[in-house]
């Protein structure tokens, strides 16, 4: 037997079976369409919300950027990934499209729209270089 805690009280899940149906029946035995549509709207809203939340927590590092990072022996840890993700989120909130993220000893050129790190340059290799086609710089 399963139990559920609601407002600090313990209830059997059998008590909730009447509420688990998508639509409720009225006195004539017909399913109330408004309640069915509202539950569909709520579920689709939850799906959209969850996708947006997941989107803000994930970004991609392109094969080119991975190759450059590994050739320069730059290791990115979980904490670094979180900080870079925060930088992407900040740039996205300001409406940036292509951004240069300066983090520790590297510069990351990112597509904010696609949430992708396009290329990576270490501090030593970036001296004397010109970076074009960016509309913002995020310093972390």
Order of alpha helices (4+ residues) and beta strands (2+ residues): beta-beta-alpha-beta-alpha-alpha-beta-beta-beta-beta
